[in-house]
Amino acid sequence: MPARGRRGGTPPGRSGGRLADEVYDTLLGQLMSLRIEPGSRVTIDVLARELGVSQTPIRDALNRMEAEGLVVRVPNAGYRIPPQITRHRFEDMLEVRLLLEPAAARRSAERASLAQVAGLRRMLAEMAELEEGSGPTAYGAFGLRDAAFHDLVALSAENQVIREALARLHSHVHLFRLHHDSQVTHLAMAEHEDVVAAIAARDPDAAAYAMRRHILRSGERFRRLFDEVEDADPVGVEA
């Protein structure tokens, strides 16, 4: 988080809701960078001390994450981080993305405003800067921007149902939790650039094709991780 607040209170200049959002983003980044490991236990008081905030925004953020299937509440014992997704759930998630995201990219090429196209380009620039960084923190931050990039494509498609369906998948959270691999960020960047170029050119067919190719190639990259782990947990995340 950017700044530590006063112990037991909300930092000056930030509302409780805004602070809860910052805590949520911080915890997501820690999940995606594996700073919080799958299966580990987290408690509100420990997180409050670690992040230097009161327990209220921690509780709000964890409640939101529980509703989204990203943490599991353990009665009288705080929260637990779920295990990694299984291969079966990964394949199901990939199938849904292939149905929805090329369609969203196609509509984005038809409907995106100039401001939204500029926003996509800014995201690419931010991700390029993060790609140059190293370590789990930069990797987690890249994953958050990756998720925001795909969300903006869906937003600019002006189909709220597709956007909500993709948000519920939390695909980027689950995928980036699988492994810290710099190749994932490097290869994704070029594929994202192809998507944005097609959207900016107002070419629906090219945008849909570029997004489909990106998801397929991303699927191949992450599928290899399952191939490398023969003793994967047989129980998937119920999200």
C-alpha positions as CSV (number, residue, x, y, z in Angstrom):
1,M,0.0,0.0,0.0
2,P,1.2,3.5,-0.7
3,A,1.2,4.9,2.7
4,R,0.7,3.7,6.3
5,G,-2.1,5.2,8.2
6,R,-2.5,6.1,11.9
7,R,-2.7,3.0,14.0
8,G,-6.4,2.1,14.7
9,G,-7.8,4.7,12.3
10,T,-8.4,5.8,8.8
11,P,-5.5,7.7,7.2
12,P,-6.2,11.4,6.6
13,G,-7.6,12.2,3.2
14,R,-8.8,8.7,2.4
15,S,-12.3,7.5,3.1
16,G,-13.0,4.1,4.6
17,G,-14.3,2.8,1.3
18,R,-11.3,4.0,-0.6
19,L,-8.9,2.5,1.9
20,A,-10.7,-0.9,1.7
21,D,-10.2,-0.7,-2.1
22,E,-6.5,-0.1,-1.6
23,V,-6.3,-3.0,0.9
24,Y,-8.2,-5.2,-1.6
25,D,-5.7,-4.3,-4.4
26,T,-2.8,-4.9,-2.1
27,L,-4.0,-8.4,-1.1
28,L,-4.8,-9.3,-4.7
29,G,-1.2,-8.3,-5.6
30,Q,0.1,-10.5,-2.8
31,L,-2.0,-13.4,-4.0
32,M,-0.9,-13.1,-7.6
33,S,2.8,-12.7,-6.7
34,L,2.5,-15.7,-4.3
35,R,3.7,-13.6,-1.3
36,I,0.5,-15.1,0.3
37,E,0.9,-18.8,-0.5
38,P,-2.0,-21.1,-1.5
39,G,-3.4,-22.9,1.5
40,S,-1.9,-20.4,4.0
41,R,-4.0,-18.8,6.8
42,V,-4.5,-15.0,7.1
43,T,-6.0,-13.1,10.0
44,I,-7.4,-9.6,10.2
45,D,-5.2,-8.5,13.1
46,V,-2.0,-9.7,11.5
47,L,-2.9,-8.0,8.2
48,A,-3.8,-4.8,10.0
49,R,-0.4,-4.7,11.7
50,E,1.4,-5.5,8.5
51,L,-0.4,-2.9,6.4
52,G,-0.5,-0.3,9.2
53,V,-4.3,0.3,9.0
54,S,-7.3,-0.4,11.2
55,Q,-9.1,-3.7,11.1
56,T,-12.2,-2.2,9.4
57,P,-10.8,-1.9,5.8
58,I,-9.1,-5.3,6.2
59,R,-12.4,-6.9,7.1
60,D,-14.2,-5.1,4.3
61,A,-11.6,-6.3,1.7
62,L,-11.6,-9.9,3.0
63,N,-15.4,-10.0,2.9
64,R,-15.3,-8.9,-0.7
65,M,-12.7,-11.5,-1.5
66,E,-14.7,-14.2,0.2
67,A,-17.7,-13.3,-1.9
68,E,-15.6,-13.6,-5.0
69,G,-14.2,-17.0,-4.0
70,L,-10.6,-15.7,-3.5
71,V,-10.4,-16.5,0.2
72,V,-12.3,-18.9,2.4
73,R,-13.6,-18.0,5.9
74,V,-12.6,-20.4,8.6
75,P,-14.9,-20.3,11.7
76,N,-13.1,-18.7,14.6
77,A,-9.8,-18.8,12.8
78,G,-9.7,-16.0,10.2
79,Y,-9.4,-16.8,6.5
80,R,-7.6,-19.4,4.4
81,I,-6.1,-18.9,0.9
82,P,-7.6,-21.6,-1.4
83,P,-5.4,-24.1,-3.3
84,Q,-4.4,-23.5,-6.9
85,I,-7.0,-24.1,-9.6
86,T,-7.0,-27.6,-11.1
87,R,-6.3,-28.4,-14.7
88,H,-10.0,-29.2,-15.2
89,R,-11.1,-25.8,-13.9
90,F,-8.4,-24.1,-15.9
91,E,-9.7,-25.7,-19.1
92,D,-13.2,-24.7,-18.3
93,M,-12.1,-21.1,-17.7
94,L,-10.2,-21.0,-20.9
95,E,-13.3,-22.2,-22.9
96,V,-15.4,-19.5,-21.4
97,R,-12.8,-16.8,-22.2
98,L,-12.6,-18.0,-25.8
99,L,-16.4,-17.6,-26.1
100,L,-16.5,-14.1,-24.6
101,E,-13.3,-12.2,-25.1
102,P,-13.0,-12.3,-28.9
103,A,-16.6,-11.1,-29.1
104,A,-15.7,-8.2,-26.7
105,A,-12.7,-7.3,-28.7
106,R,-14.8,-7.3,-31.9
107,R,-17.4,-4.9,-30.3
108,S,-14.6,-2.8,-28.9
109,A,-13.2,-2.2,-32.4
110,E,-16.7,-1.0,-33.3
111,R,-17.6,1.0,-30.3
112,A,-14.6,2.1,-28.3
113,S,-14.2,5.8,-27.8
114,L,-11.0,7.7,-28.5
115,A,-10.5,8.1,-24.8
116,Q,-10.9,4.4,-24.2
117,V,-8.4,3.6,-27.0
118,A,-6.0,6.0,-25.4
119,G,-6.6,4.3,-22.0
120,L,-5.7,0.9,-23.5
121,R,-2.4,2.4,-24.8
122,R,-1.7,3.9,-21.4
123,M,-2.1,0.5,-19.8
124,L,0.3,-1.0,-22.3
125,A,2.8,1.7,-21.4
126,E,2.4,1.0,-17.7
127,M,2.7,-2.8,-18.2
128,A,5.9,-2.2,-20.2
129,E,7.4,-0.4,-17.3
130,L,6.4,-3.1,-14.9
131,E,7.8,-5.8,-17.2
132,E,11.2,-4.2,-16.7
133,G,10.9,-4.8,-13.0
134,S,11.9,-8.0,-11.2
135,G,10.6,-10.0,-8.3
136,P,7.2,-11.1,-7.1
137,T,5.9,-7.6,-6.4
138,A,6.4,-6.4,-10.0
139,Y,4.9,-9.7,-11.3
140,G,1.8,-9.2,-9.2
141,A,1.4,-5.6,-10.2
142,F,1.7,-6.7,-13.9
143,G,-1.0,-9.2,-13.3
144,L,-3.3,-6.5,-11.9
145,R,-2.7,-4.3,-14.9
146,D,-3.3,-7.3,-17.2
147,A,-6.7,-7.8,-15.6
148,A,-7.5,-4.1,-15.9
149,F,-6.5,-4.2,-19.6
150,H,-8.9,-7.0,-20.4
151,D,-11.6,-5.3,-18.3
152,L,-11.3,-2.1,-20.3
153,V,-11.6,-4.0,-23.6
154,A,-14.9,-5.5,-22.2
155,L,-16.0,-2.1,-20.9
156,S,-15.4,-0.4,-24.3
157,A,-17.4,-3.2,-26.0
158,E,-20.5,-1.7,-24.2
159,N,-21.7,-5.2,-23.1
160,Q,-22.1,-5.2,-19.4
161,V,-23.1,-8.9,-19.3
162,I,-19.8,-9.9,-20.9
163,R,-17.9,-7.7,-18.6
164,E,-19.6,-9.0,-15.4
165,A,-19.1,-12.6,-16.6
166,L,-15.4,-12.1,-17.2
167,A,-15.0,-10.3,-13.8
168,R,-16.6,-13.3,-12.0
169,L,-14.0,-15.6,-13.5
170,H,-11.1,-13.8,-11.8
171,S,-9.0,-15.6,-14.5
172,H,-6.0,-13.4,-14.1
173,V,-5.8,-13.9,-10.4
174,H,-5.9,-17.7,-10.7
175,L,-3.5,-17.8,-13.6
176,F,-0.9,-15.6,-12.1
177,R,-1.0,-17.5,-8.9
178,L,0.1,-20.7,-10.7
179,H,3.7,-19.6,-11.2
180,H,6.0,-16.6,-11.3
181,D,7.2,-16.6,-14.9
182,S,8.7,-13.6,-16.6
183,Q,8.0,-15.2,-20.0
184,V,4.3,-14.8,-19.3
185,T,4.7,-11.0,-19.1
186,H,7.0,-10.7,-22.1
187,L,4.9,-12.7,-24.5
188,A,1.6,-11.2,-23.3
189,M,2.8,-7.7,-24.1
190,A,3.2,-8.3,-27.9
191,E,-0.2,-10.0,-28.0
192,H,-1.8,-7.1,-26.2
193,E,-0.3,-4.7,-28.7
194,D,-1.8,-6.6,-31.5
195,V,-5.3,-6.4,-29.9
196,V,-5.0,-2.6,-29.3
197,A,-3.7,-2.0,-32.8
198,A,-6.7,-3.7,-34.3
199,I,-9.1,-1.9,-32.0
200,A,-7.5,1.5,-32.9
201,A,-7.8,0.6,-36.6
202,R,-11.5,-0.1,-36.2
203,D,-11.0,-3.6,-37.6
204,P,-13.4,-5.9,-35.8
205,D,-12.3,-9.2,-37.5
206,A,-8.6,-8.4,-36.7
207,A,-9.4,-7.5,-33.1
208,A,-11.4,-10.7,-32.5
209,Y,-8.6,-12.8,-34.1
210,A,-5.9,-11.1,-32.1
211,M,-7.7,-11.6,-28.8
212,R,-8.5,-15.3,-29.6
213,R,-4.8,-15.9,-30.5
214,H,-3.7,-14.2,-27.3
215,I,-6.0,-16.4,-25.1
216,L,-5.0,-19.5,-26.9
217,R,-1.3,-18.8,-26.6
218,S,-1.7,-17.8,-23.0
219,G,-3.5,-21.0,-22.4
220,E,-0.6,-22.9,-23.9
221,R,1.9,-21.1,-21.6
222,F,-0.1,-21.9,-18.5
223,R,-1.0,-25.4,-19.6
224,R,2.7,-26.3,-19.5
225,L,2.7,-25.5,-15.8
226,F,0.2,-28.3,-15.2
227,D,2.3,-30.6,-17.3
228,E,5.3,-29.9,-15.0
229,V,3.4,-30.7,-11.8
230,E,2.4,-34.3,-11.6
231,D,1.1,-34.2,-8.1
232,A,-1.3,-31.2,-8.5
233,D,-3.9,-30.8,-5.8
234,P,-7.0,-32.7,-7.0
235,V,-9.4,-30.2,-5.3
236,G,-10.1,-27.1,-7.3
237,V,-11.1,-23.6,-6.2
238,E,-14.8,-23.1,-6.0
239,A,-15.2,-19.6,-7.2
